[in-house]
Amino acid sequence: MKPAPFEYHAPATGEEACELLHSLEDAKVLAGGQSLIPLMNFRLARPAHLVDLNRIRFLDSIEEGDGGLYVPALVRQAAVEDSELVARICPPLSAAVRLVAHRVIRNRGTVCGSLAHADPASELPAVLLALGGHVDVQSVHGRRSIPADQLFTGVFETSLAPDEVMVRAWFPGYSGSFAVVEESRRHGDFALAGVVRAGDRLALFGVAPTPVLADPNDPTRGLQPSGDLEATPEFRLHLVKVLTERAFAA
């Protein structure tokens, strides 16, 4: 299928992108497009405007700072996967990105795009939550930071305002014990359930409308996962227990 008609915009600066998002109705940001474009092709998303960030300079380089890593909006997942800096400063992020879909998708998909898309089965939001990172967003009103525990509000929903763009994500440096484990039907499929462990902090994904922090001693407490053709709620609860055991054994 083909997307519904839309108007395309290619700003050259971040300020121009913010002006467009502020002035246009029903606009979506395009960075990697690995989630948005399929939704548009199936007409599950029908934005009237696309604001393409790919001509904005200085948004595609990973930077070390403030005791961690800044990952700007146009940094591809494959670049994170290949980065020696990421592997040294934040190995949980390096490990998690290898579980995202397939390499051909990671060649184009962006880390910030994954965070903004807020798929509850996605690995990267859970990593940001487990590590206690944040994202920086910008609009015509200025820039603000949103902590990971305030970013994800529902299935495919975040606390970004419609006229805000995520300009970068900050992942804290981490050198302790960690594990990123998940269960899926096939490699590259969406996770039926997954856990990210960073020391004693445990974040779950694929089992709630958003990634959630859990008690390592009782990881299923309060969980009410949904069921679908892939897994029943009971099976997802079972997976959480098994994966948590694996994560702490690792």
Buried (B, 14 or more C-beta within 10 A) or exposed (E): EEBEEBEEBBBEEBEBBBBBBBEBEEBBBBBBBBBBBEBBEEEEBEBEBBBBBBEBEEBBEBBBEEEBBBBBBBBBBBBBBEBEEBBEBBBBBBBBBEBBBEEEBBBBBBBBBBBBBBBBBBBBBBBBBBBBBBBBBBBEEEEBEBEBBEBBEEEBEBBBEEBBBBBBBBBBBBEEEBBBBBBBEEEEBBBBBBBBBBEEBBBBBBBBBBBBBBEBEEBBEEBEBEEEEBBEBEBBBBBBBBBBBBBBEE
